[in-house]
């Protein structure tokens, strides 16, 4: 059912990281890649038009709500699909394992719609300001998330909390941000690929390692009616 404009009810003023998975800076493990200050996650990237729309929303909230903090650069906007899994067995290379897992994932293109702005409360004291996806987008993104998590499991990387998921694009990391939960004019783009991102601890720097295309979305066939199931029509009088 379409959402009405204005402030949406039914969500708490603060969404904690325990309630949904908030992709911030992951905690390093004992992998040599992570020890060097590198981690990974899978994501989808907005197209140019959506990126401009996201930046515009950020500018508007900066003025109207005095939102402050460290803004994410427009080139770094992303919607996280799935984090790197926890290692269950020794792997020669974490990055190679992630690449191998992603290569086995199959999915169809889908549309993302961001329709609300809110803040999260994270356990490290930061308050990310984010744009959240609607219900249909969440359902589609969750399917791809589940496929990526399962592919990682087969290569020895376990992803927990797969079903606890609220797709969002982070615009800002700040402190003591006032509670925000508002509907916004929808921002849409079609997801035709997903990517593996290499992130660097303590730096506002990310790199796309590899991209994998999704299958074109299959158009829903038109519905046809069986004329034999229609009731008989009354006979019309003959013209005199």
C-alpha positions in Angstrom: 0.0 0.0 0.0 1.5 3.4 -0.9 2.6 5.5 2.0 1.1 8.9 2.6 3.2 12.0 2.9 4.3 13.5 6.2 5.9 11.9 9.2 5.5 8.2 9.3 4.4 6.5 12.5 5.1 3.1 13.9 8.9 3.4 14.2 10.8 4.5 17.3 12.6 7.9 17.2 15.9 6.0 17.4 16.6 2.8 15.6 19.4 0.9 17.3 22.1 -1.2 15.7 20.6 -4.2 17.6 17.3 -3.8 15.8 18.7 -3.7 12.3 22.2 -4.2 10.8 23.8 -0.8 10.3 26.8 -1.0 8.0 29.3 1.4 9.6 33.1 0.6 9.9 33.4 -3.2 10.4 35.4 -4.7 13.2 38.7 -6.2 11.9 39.5 -9.9 12.4 42.7 -11.8 12.2 42.8 -11.9 8.4 46.0 -10.4 7.0 43.8 -8.1 4.7 41.9 -6.9 7.8 45.0 -6.5 9.9 46.2 -4.1 7.2 43.1 -2.0 7.8 41.0 -3.3 5.0 37.5 -4.8 5.1 34.9 -5.7 2.5 31.1 -5.6 1.9 28.7 -6.1 -1.0 26.6 -3.2 -2.1 24.6 -1.6 -4.9 25.4 1.8 -6.2 22.9 4.6 -7.2 23.0 5.9 -10.7 23.9 9.5 -11.4 20.4 10.8 -11.2 19.7 9.1 -8.0 23.0 10.2 -6.6 22.1 13.8 -7.3 18.7 13.4 -5.7 20.3 11.9 -2.6 22.8 14.7 -2.3 19.9 17.2 -2.7 18.0 15.6 0.2 21.1 15.9 2.3 21.4 19.6 1.5 17.8 20.3 2.3 17.9 18.5 5.7 21.2 20.3 6.5 19.4 23.6 6.2 15.9 22.7 7.6 17.1 20.5 10.5 20.5 21.8 11.1 21.9 18.3 10.6 25.7 18.4 11.2 28.5 15.9 11.1 30.8 14.3 8.6 29.0 14.0 5.3 29.6 11.1 2.9 30.8 12.2 -0.5 28.3 11.7 -3.3 30.8 9.4 -5.0 30.7 7.1 -2.0 26.9 6.8 -1.7 26.0 3.1 -1.6 23.3 0.7 -0.3 24.9 -2.2 1.6 23.6 -5.6 0.6 25.6 -8.0 2.7 28.7 -7.7 5.0 31.7 -9.9 4.8 31.1 -13.2 6.5 32.9 -14.6 9.5 35.7 -17.0 8.7 34.7 -20.7 9.4 37.9 -22.2 8.0 41.3 -21.2 6.9 41.2 -19.4 3.6 44.3 -18.6 1.4 42.8 -15.1 0.6 39.7 -13.5 2.0 39.3 -11.3 -1.1 39.6 -14.3 -3.5 37.0 -16.2 -1.4 34.6 -13.3 -1.7 35.1 -13.0 -5.4 34.6 -16.7 -5.9 31.4 -16.6 -3.9 29.9 -13.6 -5.7 30.6 -15.2 -9.1 28.1 -17.9 -8.2 25.3 -15.5 -7.4 22.4 -15.1 -9.8 19.6 -12.6 -9.5 17.4 -10.3 -11.5 17.5 -6.5 -11.8 15.1 -4.7 -9.5 14.1 -1.1 -8.6 15.2 0.6 -5.4 13.0 3.4 -4.0 14.2 5.5 -1.1 11.2 7.2 0.5 12.1 8.2 4.0 14.8 9.9 6.0 15.8 9.0 9.5 18.6 8.5 11.9 20.2 5.4 13.5 21.8 5.2 16.9 24.9 3.1 16.7 26.7 1.5 19.6 29.9 3.6 19.1 27.9 6.9 19.8 27.5 7.9 16.2 24.2 8.9 14.7 24.1 8.1 11.0 21.6 10.1 9.0 20.2 7.8 6.3 17.6 7.5 3.5 15.6 4.2 3.8 14.1 2.0 1.1 10.5 1.2 0.9 8.9 -2.3 1.4 9.1 -3.5 -2.2 12.7 -2.5 -2.5 13.5 -4.2 0.8 11.9 -7.4 -0.3 14.0 -7.4 -3.6 17.2 -6.4 -1.9 16.8 -9.1 0.8 16.5 -11.8 -1.9 19.9 -10.7 -3.3 21.3 -10.4 0.2 20.3 -13.9 1.0 21.8 -15.3 -2.2 25.1 -13.5 -1.4 25.1 -14.8 2.2 24.5 -18.3 1.0 27.3 -18.1 -1.6 29.7 -16.9 1.1 28.6 -19.8 3.4 29.6 -22.3 0.7 33.1 -20.8 0.6 33.6 -20.9 4.4 32.3 -17.4 5.4 29.3 -17.3 7.7 27.0 -14.2 7.6 24.7 -13.8 10.6 21.5 -11.7 11.0 20.7 -12.1 7.3 16.9 -11.5 7.7 17.5 -8.5 10.0 17.8 -5.9 7.3 16.7 -2.3 6.5 18.3 -1.2 3.2 19.5 2.4 3.4 22.0 4.9 2.0 24.0 6.8 4.6 24.5 10.5 4.1 26.2 11.6 7.3 27.9 10.4 10.4 27.3 12.7 13.4 26.9 13.1 17.1 23.8 14.3 19.1 21.6 14.6 16.0 18.0 15.4 16.7 15.5 12.7 16.1 14.5 12.5 12.4 11.8 10.4 10.7 10.2 11.9 7.7 8.8 10.9 4.3 10.7 12.3 1.3 9.9 12.6 -2.4 10.8 9.1 -3.7 14.3 8.6 -5.2 14.4 5.6 -7.6 16.9 3.8 -9.7 17.1 0.4 -11.3 19.7 -2.0 -9.8 21.4 -3.8 -12.7 24.6 -5.0 -10.9 26.0 -5.5 -7.4 29.6 -4.8 -6.4 32.2 -5.8 -3.9 33.6 -2.8 -2.0 37.0 -2.6 -0.3 36.9 -0.2 2.7 39.7 1.2 4.8 39.4 1.6 8.5 39.4 5.1 9.8 39.4 6.6 6.3 36.7 8.0 4.1 37.9 5.8 1.3 36.3 2.9 -0.5 37.2 1.1 -3.7 35.0 -1.1 -6.0 36.9 -4.4 -6.4 34.6 -6.1 -8.9 31.1 -5.9 -10.4 28.6 -8.6 -11.3 25.6 -7.9 -13.6 22.1 -9.0 -12.8 19.8 -10.6 -15.3 17.3 -8.3 -17.0 14.0 -8.2 -15.1 11.4 -10.4 -16.8 8.4 -8.4 -17.8 5.1 -9.7 -16.3 3.0 -11.1 -19.1 -0.3 -9.5 -19.7 -3.3 -11.2 -18.1 -5.8 -12.7 -20.6 -9.4 -13.4 -19.7 -11.1 -16.7 -20.7 -14.1 -15.4 -22.7 -15.9 -18.7 -22.0 -16.1 -17.8 -18.3 -18.0 -14.6 -19.0 -21.7 -14.6 -18.4 -24.0 -14.7 -21.3 -25.0 -11.3 -22.6 -28.7 -10.6 -23.2 -29.6 -10.8 -26.8 -30.2 -7.4 -28.4 -33.4 -6.9 -30.3 -33.1 -7.1 -34.1 -33.2 -3.8 -36.0 -36.6 -3.3 -37.6 
